[in-house]
Amino acid sequence: MKLKCNCCDGIYSSFDVHFTSICDNKCRHCIDGHSKGLGISKPNVSSIVSTIVNNQFGVDDVLFLGGEPCLWLDELIDCVFEIKKLTDLKVYVTTSVPKNCFDNREKFVRLLELVDGLNISAQHYDKKIADDIRNSISMFDRNSFYMSLPFKEKIRINLNIVYPFLYTKNEILKCVQFFDRGGFGSIKLTELQHSSECYRSFEDVFNIKMPSPFSDGCQTYVNDYFPGVKTPVLLKRSCFLCEDTLKASSIDGVKSVIRLFISKKNNWGVIYEDGSLRKGWI
């Protein structure tokens, strides 16, 4: 499977929904530490749906984020149901799967049935390390729960390359191989953004040289580095625009100049808990 694209190049037309400001995890590297939303815990479903319906022209996708959107599982299901009923938009949810999803399995499966894709932030195959990354203690066997879910083709397992928890080639290989056995639709490896203390690059970890993510594409499939793994493995890299320790290359400079004259714009916005639509994270 081939993919080489850059998030900055106008390839996405989507809404990110900051569904809630609360989360049951305390990840030290979490990008939401830079963007606290409106500080509202409970989402206003009718306002969020109305905003999406009224602004859907030119948009393809809706991605629900948080905080942790599944902490409001009933409201999330209602929201997704209404969007699917009233629009032709594809709907995705990113979640760490809090315990109420385990306690309300039928509802969670209903959510999985409704959405076009579910991104599970699994963090690590080892329970202790995954809990250390989330900075919280799991109250159920997450891996067994993930493996037991239907609609596996809709599920993407998200793994962050994060120091000092998941940052060596051997551990990344073991993580990918473990979740490959689950039969999920895809696995995504992500370099961190705005978290220099925890950032490690895929290049450094695998001791390879890759083209500039800004100029050549920040998202690419990397199955060549995972022999025997059948699940598509997507790598999301960071560049100088989102990680302060990284520097622009000469070819990045050329591209930056070109973009002054030829620039594609993503039709993108953030919808907050109260249904307000803004052109960025706050």
N, C-alpha and C positions, 0 to 999 in steps of 0.2 A: 504494500500500500504506500502510495507516494503523497506527500504533502509538504509544501514549503511556502509558508505564508507569514505575513507580518500583521499583527493586530493594528498597527498604526496606518495601514494602507487601505483603509476603507472596505475591509472584507466583511465587517459585521454591521448589521442594522438591527439593533436590539435594545430592549429596556432591561436594565438591572433593577430588581426590586429589593430595596433594603427593607425587608418585611418586618423586622423587629430589631430593637437595640439590645435585647437580652441574649445571653448565651450561657450554656451550662459548662463551657470550657473556658480556660484561661491561657490559651496558647501565647507564649511570649513573642512569637514572630508574627502574630495575626495582623494582617493589613488593616483590619477594622480598628486597631489601636490608633491609626492615623485618621480614621473616618468614623465618628461615633453616631452618624445619622442625626436624628432629631431628639434622641434620648427618650423616645416613646417605646413602651414595651409592647402593648397590644396593637396589632395592625387594624386599620379601618378598611375592612374588606370591600364595602360598597364604593368607597372613594378610590381605592386602588383599581378596582375593576373599571370604574367609570373613566379614570384617567387613561388606562390602557385602551379601552374601546374608542375613546374620543381622539386618541393620538396614534392610532395603529397604521395610518397610511405611511408606506415606505419602510415599515418595520417588519422583520421576519420572525424574531424570537423574543421570548421573555425568559429571564433567568432570575429565580428567587434565591436570595442570599439573606444574610443577617448581619450581625447576630446569628441565631440559630432558628431558621424558619419553622422547623418541625416541632419546636416547643409550643407552637400554636397550630397543632395538627388539624383540628376541625376547621379553623379559619383558612388554613392553607388549602385544604381540599375544596372548600367552598369557592375560594378565589380561582383555583385552577379550573374547576368545573365551569364556572361562569365564563372565564376567558375562552375555554375550548368551545363553549356553546355559542358565544357571541362573535368570535373571530376565527380566522384561519391561522392564527399564530402558533408556532411551535413553543412549547413550554418546558422549561428545564428547572430543576431544583438542585441546589448544592447543600448537603447536610452532613453532619457528623453522626447522625442517627442517635439521638438522645433516647433515654430509657423509655419514655412514653411511647416511642415507636414500637419497642419490644412489647410493652404492656398492652398496646392496642394494635396488634399485628394486622387484624383485618382492615383497619383504617389505613395503616401504612401501605398495605398491599393495594388498597383502593387508590391511594395517591400514585403509587407506582403504575397502576393500570392507566390512570388518566394522563400522566405526563409523557412527553416524548423522550425524555432522558432524565436519569437521576445520577448525580455526582456524589459518591460517598467518599468523604474524607476519612479514609481508613488509617492513615498515618504510618502504620507498621504492622507486620504480621505478629510480632511479639506483644502480648497484652501489656506487659510492664512498660516497655518502651513507648508504645502507643499512648498509654496513660501519662507517661512523663512528658510527651510532646504536647498532649492536650492540657497538661497540668491539672488533671482531674482523675478521679478513680471511677472506672467503669463498674456499673452495678449488674451487668449481664455479660454473657459471652458474645461479644460483638461479631467475631469471625464466624462462629456457628450460625448466627442470625443472618449475616450477609449471605453465607453459602446456601441457606435454606430458602432464600427469596425466589419467587417466580420472576418472569420477564427479565431474565439475566441479560438478554440482548440490549436492554435499555440502560443497564447499569455501567457506569464508569467508576473505576477505583482510582481515587486521587492519592498520590504519595508525594509529600514535599521533601526535597533534598534539604535537610535542616541540620546544622551543627548544634550540639554534639550528639545527635540522636540517630540520624540516618544520613551519613555523609561519606561512607566508604563504598568502594566498588563491590566488595563481597556482600555487604548487607543489602545494598540496593538490588543486586542479583537475586539474593534469597527472597526479598520482598516480592519482586516481580514474579519469580517462579512460584511462590506460594499462591498469589492471587490468580496466576495463570491457570492453576488447577481448578479454580472456581467457575470457569466458563463464562466470565463476564464479557460484556460487549467490548470494553477497552480498558486500558490502564493509562493513567496520565502521570508523568513525572514532572514536577514543577520546581524550578529554581525560585527562591524567594525574592520578593521585592520589598524595598524600603526596610530592610532588616539586615544591615551589614554585619552585625554580630553573629547572626545565624546563617548567613549566606555562604554557599559553596556552589561552584559551577560544575556542571556535568563534564565539561572539558577537563577540569583539574582532577575530578574524581576518577575519570576513566583514562586520564593521561593521553588525551587525543587533542588534535587541533581541528576546530570547526570554523566555518565562515562566520562573519559578524551577524549576530541575531537581528540587528537593526536593518542592515542592508540586504541580507540574504533570506531572512525569515526567522521569526522567533518561535515558530511552531513547526516541528518536523517529526516524522516517525523514525524511531531508532531501534527497530527490531534486529538490525544487524549486530548490535552489541549484546543481544540476549538470545544466543543460540538455543533452539529447541522451544522457545516461547511462541505459542500460537496466537495468543491474544495481541491485537494491535497495541503497541506501546508508543504513546505520543509524548514528546518532550516539549515543555514550554520554558523557553530560556528568558533570562533577563538581560536588558541592555542598559546603556548609560542613562537612558531616560527614566528608569525606574529603580536603579541601584547606584547609590552615590559612589561606591568604590570602583565602578567601571568607567572606563574612558572611551570616548569616541575614536574610531580609527579614521584614517584618511579617506577611505571609501565611504564611511558614514558621513563625513563632512561633505563629500560630493553629493550624496543622496539628500542631505539636509538642504543644500542649495537648490537642487532640482525641485524639491518639494515646495520651495517658495513660489515656484511658477506653475508646477503641476501637482496639485494636491487633491487626493480623494478624501472625502470626509465620511466618517461613519455616521449613520443616522442613529445616534445613541443618546441615551439619557438615563438618569437615575430617578426612580420613583420611590418616595419615602413612605414611612409608616402611615402618614396621614393622607396619602394619595397625591401629594405635591410632586411635580415633575421639575427636575433641575438638570442642568447640563454638566453635572460632575458630582463627585463625592464631597461631602462636608463633614 
